[in-house]
Amino acid sequence: MSERPHVRFAPSPTGHLHVGNLRLAVINWLFARSCGGRVLLRLDDTDQERSTAAFAEAIVRDLAWLGLVADHQARQSDRLARYREATAQLIAADRLYPCYETPEELERMRRRLKARGRPPVYDRAALGLTADARTAFEAEGRRPHWRFRLDDRTFAWHDLVRGPVEIAARDLSDPVLVRADGRPLYTLSSVVDDADFAISHVIRGEDHVTNTAVQIDLFDALGAPVPTFAHVPLMTDAAGQGLSKRLGSLSVGALRTRGIERLALASLLARVGTSEAIALAPSLAALAADFAFDKISRAPARFDEAGLDRLNARLLHEMPWSEAEPRLTALGYTGLDAAFWETVQPNLVRWPDVEAWWRIAAAPVAPVIVDPEVTTAAAARLPEPPWGDDTWDAWIAAVRAATDRRGKALFRPLRLALTGRDDGPELRKLLPLIGRARAADRLAGRTA
């Protein structure tokens, strides 16, 4: 590649980022970094009714949390004058024409065409309007929306994911670029921005394939270079259903709150829907070094939350105490040491799990007594400190001899009494963290 690529991620701040659009951000970032390129974060915020500053701030925060820091940023709401200039240029070139149909009239037209078995392509009736007809419409209070007159040709490009693509103009409606209230629509503002910011590669979801045909014509009409395109299959949930901004459980903020580690999420999104096995990567830089468009499958990528949990658990299982200690201290978990971390680490799936085990080791727990004979015998034989390597075996042997319990019948009552839970780290390692005083109280049925 002779020049460094310049890509853009262009979310609309009308909701929180979910894993589907975050995947596109990851792919854009990895491609740019793999080639020494740059990334533009462009907020497509011309939808004044639904765009909010809070959503915009959340998008920037979520991307920064994942490590996807853009090289520069832009907001479409700051560029409205530039879109008006482009509109005037297209009108002067006779590529934009005013239309006066109401939404209801257009819908009736579409229904008639479908009933005849024809594609619902706009018939360009507005091109035949006389000046008097336009004046009459405006006297009724109608204001025109503006359509882009497509060239009569076939639009062809080599897509970095889909390969050769061809779409004939005759199969498309002339797109509306400007609303009746003067606001630009996505097709216009996006092309103007891509041209002005010299975007070299447009990487986005495959739902934009038809838009690309229109936008190629629009780039040409504006005298701007046409970028290289890559259309990525959309992501679905595990059941194959499409993702939505309204699916709050899969928003980036929700996953972060539930304790998902950034590198686990990045590793999954970088590899899902590719020929690569999903595995935990050591860093974003390693993911970028491994990126290639020819690894992206044409099939939809399925987001598997259970698979994300497995990656997350592996990351926590491999996290050294030196990395965990400052995070625990920042959260106010006091009195912990490497022994605690090594004991609970194999039982962690998400970071909040740490708190549960900290409480069991250092905070009051309501014991669950299911076999008083076992817990009473265990409390009576609980050894005095200090405890050595053979303390546990000697204690369990004494309780076993006193109760004639073995296996699950012995260890389950002890675990429920000491932790209030039916699962967890090895009791041999957990008991010294709980300490003799708390253990004695819990085995006696007292909250401690």
Protein Blocks (a to p, Z undefined) as FASTA:
>chain_A
ZZdcdddddddffbccdfklmmmmmmmmmmmmmnopacdddddfkbmmlgcfklmmmmmm
mmmmnopacfbdcdfklmmmmmmmmmmmmmmnopaccdfbdfklmmmmmmmmmmnopacd
dehlmmmpcfklmmmmmmnopacdddddddddddddddfklopadddfklpccddfbdfk
opacfklmmmmmmmmnopabdcddfklmmmmmmmmmmmmmnopacdddddddddddfkop
acdfklmmlgmklmmmnopafklmmmmmmmgopabdcdddfbfklmmmmgcfklpcfbdc
dddfklmmmmmmmmmmmpcfklmmmmmmmnopghiafklmmmmmmmpfbfklmmmmmmmm
mpccddddfblmlmmmmmmmoccddddfklmmmmmmmmmmmnopghjllmmmmmmmmnop
abdcdfklmmmmnommlmmmmmnopaZZ
